[in-house]
């Protein structure tokens, strides 16, 4: 099955199409895309990801044409008051 992995940073967008076996998980897709090696700043334990905007876990099984989105932590500015 074909799926896509996307990770958008402020200055670049990583997008990769993958061909995976049926019943592959989100984690298998991230490993196949070598996400952890390409972006060592991502923490495997805390990174959040989703499929079309819906949060999922690494164990979530994929279906044809799923788009796995890697979410960066939001940065907030301290309120001066």
N, C-alpha and C positions, 0 to 999 in steps of 0.2 A: 504494500500500500504506500501511497505517497503522502507525506506530511511536510510541514514547513516549520522551522524554528526561527524565531525572530527575537533579537535583543537590541534595543535602541538605547544608545548612549547619547549624551548631549552633542557629541561631535562625530558620531558614526552610527551606522545601522548595520548589524550583522543579520543576514538572511540566508538561510540554506534550505534547499529542497532535499529531502531524504527519501530513499526507498527502503522501507522496513517490512519485515514479515508481519503477517496478520497477528493480532493479539499482542503487538509490541506495546510497551508502556511508555509513559512520558520520560521516565528515567533512562530507558534504553535509547530513546531519541536524543536526549541531551548528551549521553555518552557517545553515541555515534557521531554527533556533530562536534565532539571534542570541545564542548562549551567550557568545561572547567580548565582545560589547558589554554584555550584561547583567551579566557578572561579570568585570570587568577584572582582578581579582586572580588569575584563572586564567592560567597560563603555557602557551601553546599547545605549547611545546617539551617540557614536562615532565609535563603533566597526563596522568593515566591514566584509562582508561575501559573499560567492559566491557558485555557483553550477558548479562543474568541471571547475574552473578557471574563470568563468564569473561572474562579480559583479551583485548582485541582492539586492532587498530590502526585508524587513520583510514581506511585503504583497505578494511577489511572490508565486504563487501556485506551489506546488510540483507535480512531476510525479513519477511513480514507479521507484525505484532504483536510485533516485537522491542522490548525495553526497554533503552535505552542509559543506563547508569549512569555518572555522573561521580564519580570517587573523589578525595576530599580527601587530602592528605598526612597521615599520622598524626603527632601531636605526642607526643613522649615527655618525661617528666620525668627530670632527672638524678637518679641514685641517690645519696642522701646516705649516706655510709658511713664 
